[in-house]
C-alpha cells in the first residue's frame, strides 16, 4: 500500500480525533463490506497536515494487523477481537472478544456448566450404543474445558438467549455424531476433502481432512485455521481432532464461534444455524429429513432447558 493511498474516515476532522485502533477496525469493516479505499462516500485522502509518523504507523499497523488477523490464530496471551484481530487492549479483549483472555464476563450471570449439567450431557450420550467409539471419548469435562477458551459461548444476551445457543449447539452435535457415537465421519477416509484451490491452507500429501469431532470438522481450509487458533498443526496432524477430546470440542467451538454464534444470539433463528453448518446440502429442500431431525433435537433441548425455541426454525 503506497502512502498516497492512505485514507481516513470522513468523521475525523483533526489529529486528536484519530484513534488508530478504530481506524483499523473500521478498515476491516469496510473491506468486509466490499468497499474500497477509493469509495468517496466513506473515505477521503489524508491531508498533508497529518503527521508523517502517524501515517507510517498506520501503514505498519495495517500490515501487521492483516497478517495476524488471518482466521484469528492468536497466541494464547492475546485476544481475538470481534473483528478477527489479535491484541491485548480493551479494543480486542472487551466487547465482542471471541477467544483468549477476554475482559468481558457474562452480564447475564450464566455459567455454562450450570446449564450443561451432568443430567443434560448424559441424557444425550447415554442414547449412544455401548459399542460406540464416542461413548468413552466425549465427556462433559472435556466440553467445559474447551468452552472455557470461548467465553462468549452461551453467555451473550439474556439467560434465554444463552439457553437457546446451548440447545442449538448440542442439537447440531447430536445430529452430526449420533448422540456422541461417532468421532470420525463414516467412510470419511474414502472421501476427498481437499480444496486444492486454497493456497493459504494447502493439503499435505497423505493427510485426510474428513469430518472429525462434535461438529465433524472438514476440509483443509477449516483444519488449517482451526489448528492455528487452538494450537495444533491442523494440516499435518488432522488426526489429533479424533484423539484428544478437549481439542475435538475446541474445534467444534472454534467453528461455532466463527460461523454460527452471531446468528443464534442475534435472533435470526435456528434455521439459519443449519444453513451455516450444512446449508448447501440440506437447506432449500436439499435434505428435509436432516433439517427436521436437527429441529427436533433443538426443540427437545429447548424444552429440557425451559426456553422457547423462537421462530425461523427451518431453512
C-alpha positions in Angstrom: 0.0 0.0 0.0 1.5 3.4 -1.0 1.3 6.5 1.2 -0.8 8.2 -1.4 -3.5 5.6 -0.9 -3.8 6.1 2.8 -7.2 7.4 3.7 -9.2 8.2 6.9 -12.8 8.4 7.9 -14.7 11.5 6.9 -15.7 12.0 10.5 -12.2 12.6 11.8 -11.6 16.4 11.5 -8.4 16.8 13.4 -5.4 14.8 14.8 -6.9 14.5 18.3 -9.9 12.6 17.0 -7.9 9.9 15.2 -8.0 6.6 17.0 -5.7 4.2 15.3 -7.5 1.1 16.6 -10.8 2.4 15.5 -9.4 3.1 12.0 -8.0 -0.4 11.8 -11.3 -1.9 12.9 -13.3 0.3 10.5 -10.9 -0.6 7.7 -11.7 -4.3 8.5 -15.4 -3.5 8.4 -15.3 -1.6 5.1 -13.2 -4.3 3.3 -15.6 -6.9 4.6 -18.4 -5.0 3.0 -16.6 -4.9 -0.3 -15.9 -1.2 -0.1 -12.5 0.1 -1.4 -10.1 2.8 -0.2 -11.3 4.9 -3.1 -15.0 4.9 -2.2 -15.7 8.6 -1.8 -18.8 8.0 0.3 -16.7 6.5 3.1 -13.1 7.8 2.9 -11.2 10.9 1.9 -7.4 11.3 1.3 -5.1 12.1 4.1 -4.3 15.8 4.1 -0.6 16.7 4.2 -1.1 18.3 7.7 -1.3 14.9 9.3 1.9 13.8 11.0 4.1 11.7 8.8 4.9 9.4 11.7 1.2 8.7 12.1 0.9 7.7 8.5 3.9 5.4 8.8 2.4 3.9 12.0 -0.9 3.3 10.3 0.7 1.6 7.3 2.8 -0.6 9.5 -0.1 -1.4 11.9 -2.3 -2.3 9.0 0.3 -4.6 7.6 0.8 -6.3 10.9 -2.9 -6.5 11.6 -3.7 -8.1 8.3 -1.0 -10.7 8.9 -2.1 -11.6 12.4 -5.8 -11.4 11.7 -6.0 -14.3 9.3 -8.6 -16.5 10.9 -7.6 -15.1 14.2 -4.9 -17.6 15.1 -3.9 -15.5 18.1 -1.2 -16.5 20.6 -2.6 -17.8 23.9 -1.9 -14.4 25.7 -3.7 -12.3 23.1 -7.4 -11.8 22.5 -9.3 -12.3 19.2 -11.4 -9.2 18.7 -15.0 -9.1 17.4 -13.4 -8.1 14.0 -11.0 -11.0 14.0 -7.7 -9.3 15.1 -5.2 -10.2 17.8 -4.3 -7.8 20.6 -4.4 -7.3 24.4 -6.1 -4.0 24.9 -9.8 -3.4 25.6 -10.4 -3.0 21.9 -9.5 -6.6 21.5 -10.4 -8.2 24.8 -13.5 -6.1 25.5 -17.0 -6.3 24.0 -17.2 -8.9 21.2 -14.0 -10.7 22.2 -14.2 -14.2 20.6 -11.3 -16.0 22.2 -8.4 -15.7 24.6 -8.2 -13.7 27.9 -11.3 -11.7 27.2 -12.2 -9.0 29.7 -15.9 -9.3 29.2 -17.7 -11.6 31.6 -21.3 -12.9 31.3 -23.5 -10.0 32.1 -26.5 -12.3 32.2 -25.0 -14.3 35.1 -24.9 -17.5 33.1 -22.4 -20.2 33.9 -22.3 -22.7 31.0 -21.7 -25.6 33.4 -24.9 -24.8 35.2 -26.9 -25.3 32.0 -24.9 -28.2 30.6 -25.3 -30.3 33.7 -24.3 -34.0 34.1 -28.0 -34.8 33.6 -28.2 -32.8 30.3 -25.0 -34.2 28.9 -25.6 -37.7 29.9 -29.1 -37.5 28.6 -27.6 -37.2 25.1 -24.6 -39.6 25.3 -26.5 -42.3 27.1 -28.5 -42.8 23.9 -25.5 -43.9 22.1 -24.8 -47.7 21.9 -22.2 -49.0 24.3 -20.1 -50.1 21.3 -19.8 -46.5 20.0 -16.2 -45.1 20.0 -17.5 -41.7 21.1 -19.1 -43.2 24.2 -15.8 -43.1 26.1 -14.3 -40.2 24.1 -16.7 -37.3 24.6 -17.0 -36.1 28.2 -18.7 -33.2 29.9 -15.5 -32.2 31.5 -13.7 -32.0 28.1 -16.6 -29.9 26.8 -16.4 -27.5 29.7 -12.6 -27.3 29.4 -12.9 -26.4 25.8 -15.8 -23.9 26.4 -13.6 -22.0 28.9 -11.5 -20.9 26.0 -14.5 -19.4 24.3 -16.0 -17.1 26.9 -18.8 -15.6 24.8 -20.3 -19.0 24.1 -23.5 -19.3 26.0 -23.0 -16.1 27.9 -24.3 -13.4 25.5 -27.7 -11.7 25.7 -30.4 -12.8 28.1 -30.5 -16.1 30.0 -33.0 -17.4 27.4 -30.5 -16.4 24.6 -27.8 -18.4 26.4 -30.1 -21.5 26.7 -31.1 -21.3 23.1 -27.5 -21.1 22.0 -26.5 -24.1 24.1 -29.6 -26.0 22.9 -28.7 -25.2 19.3 -25.1 -26.3 19.7 -26.0 -29.6 21.2 -28.7 -30.2 18.6 -26.2 -30.0 15.8 -23.7 -32.1 17.8 -26.3 -34.7 18.4 -27.2 -34.9 14.7 -23.6 -34.9 13.5 -22.3 -37.6 15.9 -25.4 -39.7 16.5 -25.7 -38.8 20.2 -21.9 -38.7 20.6 -21.5 -42.1 19.0 -19.1 -41.1 16.1 -15.8 -39.4 16.5 -15.0 -39.6 12.8 -17.1 -39.5 9.7 -18.3 -42.9 8.4 -16.1 -43.9 5.5 -14.5 -40.5 5.7 -11.1 -41.7 4.6 -12.6 -42.7 1.2 -13.8 -39.1 0.5 -11.9 -36.2 -0.9 -12.0 -33.1 1.4 -9.0 -31.3 -0.2 -9.7 -28.0 -1.8 -6.6 -27.7 -4.0 -7.5 -24.1 -4.9 -6.9 -23.0 -1.3 -3.3 -22.0 -1.3 -3.3 -20.5 2.1 -4.0 -23.9 3.7 -2.6 -26.4 1.2 -3.3 -30.0 1.7 -0.5 -32.2 2.9 0.2 -35.4 1.0 -1.2 -38.5 2.8 -3.4 -36.5 5.2 -7.2 -36.6 5.1 -9.5 -33.8 6.1 -12.7 -35.6 6.5 -15.2 -35.0 9.3 -13.9 -35.4 12.9 -15.2 -34.2 16.2 -18.6 -33.0 17.6 -19.3 -30.9 14.5 -17.4 -33.1 12.1 -14.7 -30.5 11.1 -14.0 -31.0 7.4 -11.8 -29.6 4.6 -8.2 -28.3 4.7 -9.5 -24.7 4.8 -11.1 -25.4 8.2 -8.4 -27.7 9.7 -5.6 -25.1 8.9 -7.1 -22.1 10.7 -8.7 -24.1 13.5 -5.3 -25.5 14.3 -3.7 -22.1 14.2 -6.3 -20.7 16.6 -6.3 -23.6 19.0 -2.7 -24.6 18.9 -2.1 -27.7 16.8 -0.9 -28.4 13.3 -4.3 -28.9 11.6 -2.8 -29.6 8.1 -0.1 -32.0 9.2 -1.9 -33.6 12.1 -5.7 -33.6 11.5 -6.0 -36.9 13.4 -5.5 -35.2 16.7 -9.1 -34.0 16.4 -10.1 -37.6 16.8 -7.6 -38.4 19.6 -7.9 -35.5 22.0 -11.4 -35.0 23.4 -10.7 -31.4 24.5 -9.2 -30.4 21.2 -12.1 -32.1 19.5 -14.6 -29.9 21.4 -12.4 -26.9 20.8 -12.6 -27.4 17.0 -16.4 -27.5 17.3 -16.5 -24.4 19.3 -14.0 -22.7 17.0 -16.3 -23.3 14.1 -19.3 -22.3 16.1 -17.9 -19.0 17.3 -16.6 -18.1 13.8 -19.7 -19.1 11.8 -22.7 -19.7 14.0 -22.6 -17.8 17.3 -23.6 -14.4 15.9 -26.5 -15.9 14.0 -28.2 -17.5 17.0 -27.6 -14.7 19.5 -28.9 -12.1 17.1 -32.2 -13.9 16.9 -32.1 -15.0 13.3 -33.4 -18.4 14.3 -32.2 -22.0 14.5 -32.9 -22.4 10.8 -30.1 -20.1 9.9 -27.7 -22.1 12.0 -28.5 -25.1 9.9 -27.6 -23.0 6.8 -24.3 -22.0 8.4 -23.3 -25.6 9.2 -24.6 -27.6 6.2 -26.9 -25.4 4.3 -25.5 -26.2 0.9 -26.6 -29.8 1.2 -29.7 -29.6 3.5 -31.4 -26.2 3.1 -33.9 -25.1 0.4 -35.2 -28.6 0.1 -31.8 -30.3 -0.2 -32.4 -32.7 2.7 -35.6 -32.1 4.5 -35.2 -35.1 6.7 -31.9 -33.9 8.1 -33.3 -30.5 8.7 -36.3 -31.9 10.5 -34.0 -34.1 12.7 -31.9 -31.1 13.7 -35.0 -29.1 14.5 -36.5 -31.9 16.6 -33.3 -32.1 18.7 -33.2 -28.4 19.1 -36.8 -28.1 20.3 -36.3 -31.1 22.6 -33.3 -29.5 24.2 -35.1 -26.1 24.5 -37.9 -27.8 26.3 -35.5 -29.5 28.6 -33.8 -26.2 29.4 -37.2 -24.4 29.8 -36.9 -21.9 27.0 -39.0 -21.1 23.9 -37.2 -22.2 20.7 -38.1 -19.0 18.9 -39.1 -18.5 15.3 -37.5 -19.4 11.9 -36.6 -23.0 12.9 -36.2 -24.3 9.3 -34.1 -23.4 6.3 
